[in-house]
Amino acid sequence: MTDTENAKRDLPLSGMLVVDVATFIASPYAAAILGEFGAEVIKVEHPVGGDPCRNFGTSTRTPDLSLAWLSEARNKKSVTIDLRSKDGAELFRQLCLKADVVCENFRPGTLEKWGLGFDVLQKDNPGLVMLRVSGYGQDGPYRDRPGFARIAHAVGGLSYLAGMPKDTPVTPGSTTLGDYMSGLYGAIGVLIALHEKQKSGLGQYIDVALYESVFRLTDELAPAYAMYGTVRERHGPHVKSAVPLGHFRTKDDRWVAFACTTDKLFERLCQAMGRPELASSGLYGVQAQRLEARHEVNQVVAAWAGSLNRDDILERCIAAGAPCGPLNTIADVFADRQFHARANLLAKETPALEGEVVMVPNVMPRLSETPGRIDSLGPTLGQHTDHVLGTVLGLSPEQIRDLHERKVV
């Protein structure tokens, strides 16, 4: 047993076997979270090309090892199996027989078409937990439509809110937010299902739809529309529920965010601005007054922010206890003391890149006694096929060689 395998025995999910047959981000992200806390994650990929995430985003000098792949396929073992072949499907069934969790994100009905649906796999392994992520869920009139995070942002109601008033709605950030959120909900669902399995002995599947993960982030949109018919529009960098609560440009052409959601917080900002009179009851000291005069308040704050450099504003707000933060670029993040103090960035050597160091976001969440770890970044295609087939499924070298010759693996 390697040092890494010995170390994993100390983690809370050690001994758990996860089969990740998904692609790109959403369901694989859930599997990665489980792997960070000790689960053995076997990444099942097609022998030709593998997971498309291997070539998604920024390339490295090594083919099929994009930076996105290296980061998101952390701690996984790559096994190549052609699920469309009879023998490949049987290998997958054997893996699932030994698995605690299976993560997939094919279009609904795809695994069933190959004879690998949850009902089939659960007959052999009644305690199996399966995470199923798709664009619109396993049922409903849209179940067969392809799903992507950008579409989920749109359908879930988030993209409509992003952008300047009456201008083109924009994507809420350039990352695949809906995928990551679905992965988080998926990981939560898996852990809940495993907890239930401890009581009943039975597994179940978790049905996560990308658009539902996004919709769950929309605070009071649903109750406000149902009760008052309110349709929230784009507000740009500000919101209507509090003021000042938004983004303001600084003298050095950078940006800061203020979040004055109470009278006390606004008073602190006024102290930082050197304008304590603004927080009086005769001006803007009461929330209702500020909301009524929101444009005036925002103009005053914008003028002040535009008169100082960003770091000067941060210093004054910190001294006054006013809620303020910088709109960080990734360059700002790398220079930020807080990110370094909490080790939010992890430098990891990558053998597939001849030992080059790759910087990735560190493990979340942070546990006090049994924190997760990143033991390795994304593997090369099929790197662990022979090892897994031999150690997990107990196949002989001759059997493994035959599978390779017939291109089953």
N, C-alpha and C positions, 0 to 999 in steps of 0.2 A: 504494500500500500504506500502511495506517495505521501510526501509531507502535506501536500494540498488536500488529499483525501483524508488524511488523519485530522487536519485542521477542521475540515467540514463537519466532522463528527461532533464538534463542540457547538455547532450552530443550531438554532431552534428547529429548523426543518430538515436536519440531517436524517438520512434514512428514507426520505421521500423521493420517489421516482416520478419525474414529469416528462411526458412525451410532448414535444412542441412540434406540431405539424403545420403550423400557421406560417404566414408570410408577412413581410413588411413590419408594421409597428405594433398595432393594437394588441392582439392576443400574444404575440411574442414578448411584448413588454411585460405582460402579466407573468409569463414564464420566467423572464429575466429577474423580476422582483423575487420570485420564489427561489431562484438559483442564488441570489445574493445572500439569502439567509439559510443556505445549506442544502437545498434540494439538488439532486442530480438531474440535470436537464439534458435530455437527448433531443437534439434538433434534427428532425427528419426532413430531408430535402430531396428534390428530384435529382437523379444522377447527372442530368445535363443542365447546367446553369445554376441550379440550386435556388435559394430564396432570392427574388429580384432585389431585395434590400442590399445584396452584396454589391450592386452597381448603382445604388441610389445616392444622390448627393455628390460630395466631393470625393474624387478618386485618390488613391495612393499609387505608389509606383508598382504595387503588386496587384495584378488583375483579380477581380472578384472580392477585393477587400477594401471597400469604401470606408470612409471614416464613420459614416452612419452605421454600417454593419459592425465595425470593430467595437463601437460603443454599445449598440443595442443587442448584440448577440453575446455579450459578456457571459462568462462562466458556463457556456454551453458546449456540448459535444456534438459534432456534425456527423450524421449518418445518412448516407444516400440510399434511398429505396424508391423504386418505381411502383407507386401504389396502384397504377393501372394494370399492372401485370398480376396474374393469379398468384404467383409465388411471392411477389412483393406485398400484395395485400395480406397474405398469410403471415409474412414476417412482421408486418405492422400489427396484426391481431395478436401475435405472440408478445410483442413489446407491450401492447395495451393490457394484456393479461397480467403482466407484472407491474403495471403502472398504478400509481395513486391518482394521477391527474393527467388528462390529455387536453392540450390547448389547440384549437383550430379556428380558422376564420375563412373557410371556403364559402361560396354562395350556398344558401340553404338547399339541401338535397344532394349536394355533390358527394359527400361521404356515403350517403345512402345509395347513390348510384353505383358506387364501387363495392357495395356490400360491407361498408365499414361504419354504418350509422351507430348512434349511441345505443339503440335498442339491441343491436347485434353484439357490440362490445360489452355491454353490461350483462348479457346472458352468461358470458364467461367470467366476468369480473363484477359481481354485484355491487361492490363498494366503489366502483370507478366514479370519479368526478370529472366531468368534461366541461371545459369553458368553450362556448360557441359565440364568437363575435362576428357580426355581419353588419351591413349597412343599415338594414331596416328590421332585423330580428328574424326569428324562425317562422313567423306567421304574419298574417296581414296581407293586404293587397299589393304591397310594395316588396314583398320578401325576395322576389327574384331579381330586383334591380341591383346593379352594381353599386357598391358603396365606397366612398372615399371621404377622408376627413373634411376636405373643402366642401363637398356636397353636404356632409353632416352639419357643418357650421351654418350652411344656408338653410337647410330644412329645419334644423333645430331652433332657428330664430335668432342666432347670435350674430351672423354676418349682417343682417339688416340693421343692427344697432351700431355697427362699426363704421366710422367715417365722419365726415363733416356734415352738418345739417343740409338736407336737400341735394347732397352731392352723391357720387357713386359709392355704394356700400363697398367696404374693403374687407379683406380677409383679416380676422382678428389675430394678428401676428403671423409671421411667415412659417411657424412650426406647425406640425400636424396635431394641433391641440386635441381634436376629437379622438384621434388614435390613442394618445397618451391617457386621456381621461377614461376612455373605454378600457384600456389596460389596467388602470387603477381600480375601476369598478369590478373588472374581471378578477383581479387578485383578491379583492375583498370578498367577492362571491365564492371563490374557491375556498378561502379560509373558513367562511361560514358553513359551506357544504361539508368540509372536512370535520368541522366541529359537530355538525349534525350526525355525520357518519360514526363518530365516537359513541353516540347515544343509540342509534338505530342499526348501525352496521351497513346501511344502504347508501349508495352514491346517488348522484343526480347530475343534471346538466344545468349550467348557468347560461342564460340567453341574454347577451348584451348587444344592443343596437347602437351604432355610432351616433345616430341622430338623437337617441334618448339620453346618451351621456351628455351631449351638448345642451339639450333642452333642460336637463336637471340643473344647469348653471345659471338659469335665467331669473333668479330671485323672485320678485313679486309679479312678474309679467302675467302669469296665468290668473291668479286671484284678482288682480287689478282689472284685467279685461273682463273676467266673468262677472265682477260686481259692478263695474262702472263703464265698461266698454272702452277702456283706455287702451290705445295702441301707442306704445312708446316709439318715438322716432329717434333718429341719430342726433346726438347732442355734441358730437366732436369730443374735445378733451375734457368737457365738463358734464355734470349731471344736474338734474333739477331737484334732487332730494336734499342737497346741502350746498353751501357756498362759503368760502372758496373750496372746491373739491375738483381738482383738475391739474392740467399741465401748463406751465408758464415758461416762456423763453427768457434766458438770462442775457446779461450784457455781453458775455463771451460766446454767445450763440450756442449755448447748451440749454438743457431743460431741467426743471425741477417739478416735483409733484407736491401739492398741498392737499391735506385731508382734514378740513375743519368741520367735523360732523356735530360738534356741540358748541354752545356759547363759550365755555371755558377754553376750548381749543382755539377758537377764533380770538379770544382775548390774548392768548399766548402769542399768536401770530402777530397781532397788533403790537405787542411788546417788542417782538423781534424787529418789526418794521420801524419802531420808534414813533408809532402813531397810536398810543393807548386810547386816545379819545374816540377812535373809530369803534371801540367796543362798548361805548356808553349806550345807555338805553335810549338816548335821544337820537342816536345814529343807527349803527348796525349791530348793537350788542345782543339783540334778541333774534333767535332763529327766523321767526316769521318776518321780521323787518329785513333781514338779509335776503331771504328768498324773494321778497317783493322787489328788492333793489339789486337783484343778482348781477345785472349788467354793470351797474355802478361799482359794486364791490369788486367784481372781476377786473374792471378797468384800473381801479386803484392798486390792486395787488399786482396786476401785470406791469403797471408803470414802475412799481417798486422793484419787482424782479428784474425788469429790463435795465435798471440802473446799477446793478451789482453783478459781479462775476458769480458763477455757480457756487464755488467753494465758500465765498463770503456769505452767501445766503444760508448755506448749510450750517456754517459756524454760528450765525446769529440765531437760527431756529433751534439748533441743538441747545444753545445756552438758555433759551427761553422755554424749552420744552414743547415747542410747536412741532406738529407732525409734518415733516418734510423729508423728501428723499430725491436722489438724482435719478434721471432716466438713463440708466446705464447702457452703454454699448457693450459688446463682449470684451472690447479692450478695457473698458472701465471695470468690468467684472474681474478681469485678470489682475488689475491693480488694486482691487478693493481689499482692505485689511480684514473685513468681516468674513469674506469668502475664504481668505487664507487661514484665519484663526479657527474656523470650523471645518477646514479641509474639504471644502465643497468641490474642489478640483483635485483629481487624482492623476498622477503621472504613472503610466504603466508601460513597461517595456514589452515589445511585441516581436516574438521570434520570427513570425512570418514576414516582418518588415526588417529583418536582419538586426533585431534588437533596438530599432528606433523607438523612441518614447512617444506615446500618444496620450494626450491629455483628455480626460473624459469627466463628466459630472459624477460625483461620488454617490454612494448608496444612500437611499432614503427609504423608509424613515430611520431615525437615529434611536437605537435601543441602548439603554444604559448598561445592561449586563451582557447582552449577547448581540453586539452590533454586527451587521452584515459585512460582507467582504467582496471585493472583486479579485478573483484569483487569475483570471485570464480574459483577454478580449476576444472578439469574434474569431472563430476557428476557420481554417481553410476548408474548402468543400470536401466532405467525406473524410476528414482528418481522423475521425474516431470510428469509422465503419467497422473495420476488422476487430477492433478492441471491444466494441459494444456487442457485436454479433457473437464473439467468442465468450466474453465474460457474463453478459446479461442473458443471452439466449442459449449459451452453451454449444454453439456450433463448432464443428471441427475445422481445422485449416483447409481440409479438402472440400468441405461443404461451402466454406466461404469463397474459396477459389472458384468453385463451380458457379456460384451466384455472380461473381465478377465476370466470368467468361460469358455467361448468358445475359449480362447487362441488366440483371435484376437490381443490383446495387452498384 
